[in-house]
Amino acid sequence: MKRNTVLFDINETVLNLNKLKPKFEQAFADESVLGLWFSTLLHSSTVCAVTGLKTEFATLAGDILNNVAARKGVNLSDQARDDILATFASLNAHDDIKPALTKLRDNGYETIAFSNSSLALIKKQIENAGLSSYFSKVVSVEETGSFKPDPKVYQFVADLLEQPISSLRLVATHDWDTHGAMSSGMLAAYIDRAGTPYNPQYLKPSIIEKNMNDIVSQIINDDK
């Protein structure tokens, strides 16, 4: 089977969250709260997917920010909250992204941005990161009323692209996302951005690297 389409998760996989650290340092006097917020956000989006609770990812992000502030005993001003969420829309790409995407496209691959965020937010993130010309399509899960790793969102993107799900590959830095994709019949590749061990209970991709250029090289070699 010919495989020439690669999907990319956006937040953390393509875009670097480090730009948010000074915002969290300013608001919470602790930049590590960024990790707590984002992991809680992902946990909550999964709960929404499992229980059928419909909401927007951006709305959920704001609600979780308020929740984390309350847990930390921080009186988060509306200005600080809005500043954090606005920065989330203007993250920088990881240094290895542009050359890796260029190599894929030069080798005949179609590259797709695929995220839990709303279509409007993903497009804004991609544009602000200077990546608009690097992705041929931008796909949000919002039409499904659910979030990754719900199996229906992976089938949704396959149907949207009019391709068999087995012909697609997802690249992500979240093992729950690569597991979700593989459970649905996709191939996957895992980029280890944080040095976190891959969950041994999850389906494990054959491609696991720390740099996107190495990921791309293996994808090209595997598909020959």
N, C-alpha and C positions, 0 to 999 in steps of 0.2 A: 504493500500500500504506500502510495506517495504521501509523504508528510512534509508540507511546506508552510505551515502556519504555526506560529508560536505565540502563546498568550503570556502576558506579563502582569502579575500582581503589581500594584503601584506603591502603596504606602510601605515604606521600609525596604521593599525589594528594589524598586526603581528610584524612589525619592528618599533622601536622607532626613531623618527626623531631628538631626542635631541643631538645626536652626531654631527649634523650639526650646532648647535647653536654657538659654538666658531668660526666656519668657517665664519658664517655670521657676528659675532661680529668683527672679524678681517677685513673682506672685507668692511663692511658697517658701522662699529662702532655702530651696533644696531642688536642684535640677533633676535628681533621681525620681521625683514625683512624676516626671514625664513617663517613665516606664510603667509605673503603677496605673496612670491614667490610660495609656494606650492598651495595656494588657486587659484592664477592666472593660474598656470599650469593646475589645474583640470578644471577650467573654460574654458581654451583654448582647452583642449582635448575634452570637450563636444561640443564646437563650431565646431571642426573638425568632430566629429561624426555626428552632425546634418546636416552639409553642404556637407559631403562626401569628405572633404579634407584629403588626405592620407599622413601621416607622421609617423615617429617613435617617441615614447614617449620620448626617450633620447634626440633626436634632438629638440623636442619641449621644453624640460626642459632647454636646453642650450639657446634656443632663448628667452624664458621667463626670464631667468636670466639676459640676456643682456638688455631686455626691462625694468625690474625692476631697474637695475643699472642706466639706462638712466633717468628713472622717479625720482630716488633719487639723481640724479646729481653726481653719483659715477663713476669714471673712473676705471672700473673693469679690472684688468690685465688678460691676458690669463692664467697665472699661478694660480691666485686666482679662476678664473672660473673653470679651470680643477680640482683644488683641491676640490671645492665644489661638482662637479659632481662625482668625484672619491669616495668621502666620502659617497655619496648617494648609492653607490654600496656596502658599507661595514657597514651598520647600524646594531646595536645590536637588538636582539629580546627583546620584553617586558618580564618582569620577569615572568608573568603568562602564557606565551605561551607553554613552554616545558611541564610543568605538565598538562596543559589542553589538549594538543595534545596527550600526553601519555594516559590520561584517556579515550579519545575518541577511540583511537586505541585499548586499552585494552578491550573496550566494543564492539569491532567488527566493528568500523566505518573506512571507507576509508577517508583520509584527503587529499585535493587537494589545491595546491597553485594556485590562479587565479588572474591575474593582468593585468593592462594596459601596463605595461613595456614589453619590448622585451623578448623573451624566454631566450636569452643569459644573459640579465641583471637580470632577476628573478633568474635564476640558480646561478649566481654569488652572488646575495644577500642572497639566501637561504644557500649557501655553507659557505659564510663568517660569517653568523650568527649561524653556527653550527646546522642547521635545516634540512640538507639533508635527514637524516634518519626518520624525522618526517612527511614527505609528500610522499605519494606514487606516485603522479604525479605533474608536474609543467606545468601549462597551461597559455599561453599568448593569448591575443586577436589579436595579430599582423596579423595572417592569415586572419582575417575578413576585414582588412583595416579600422577598426573603433576602437572605445573605448567604455567602459562602460560609461553611461548607455544605449547605443544603444541596443534595444531589440534583435538584431541579434547576439550580442556577448554572451548573456546568452543562446540562443538556440544553438549557436555554441558549447559551452562547453558541453551541454546536448547531442548533436549529437556525439561529440568526445568521450564522456564517454559511449555512447550507452545506455543512461538511459532516461526515461521520465523526462521532465523538472520539473514536479510536485513532483518528488521523491528527488530532490536536495534542499539543503539549503545553502544559502550564509551567512557568518558572515563578517560583515564590520563595520567600525567606521564612515562611510560616509552615511548619510541618503539618499542622492541621489542614492547611489549604492544599498542599501537595497530596496528603492522604485523601482529602475529599475528592480531589480531581481524579486520582487513581481509582478510588472506590466507584466512581461514576463511569470509568472506562477510558479516561484520558491517560496519556503519558505525562510525566512530570520531571522537573529538575529542581533541586533544592540548592539555593545559594545561602551559605552559612554566614550571614552578616554579623551575628553577635557572638559566635563561638559557643552556641548552645547545643548540647547533645540532641540529636534527633530522637524523638520519642520511639523507643523500641517496640511499642505496641502498634504503631502505625505502619501502613504500607510504605515501603521505602523506595524512592526512585533510584535508578541505576546511575544517575548523574548527581553527584554532590560535590560542590566546590565552594571556595571562599571568594572567588572573583568571577565576575560575569563574563569576562573574556574567555576564561577556561570553560565555563558552562557552554558558551556558544560554540567553541571549538569542538567539544564533545558532541553536541547536538548535530553539527554538520557531519562529523565523522560517523555517528551512529546511523544517519539517514542515507549514507552513500550506498 
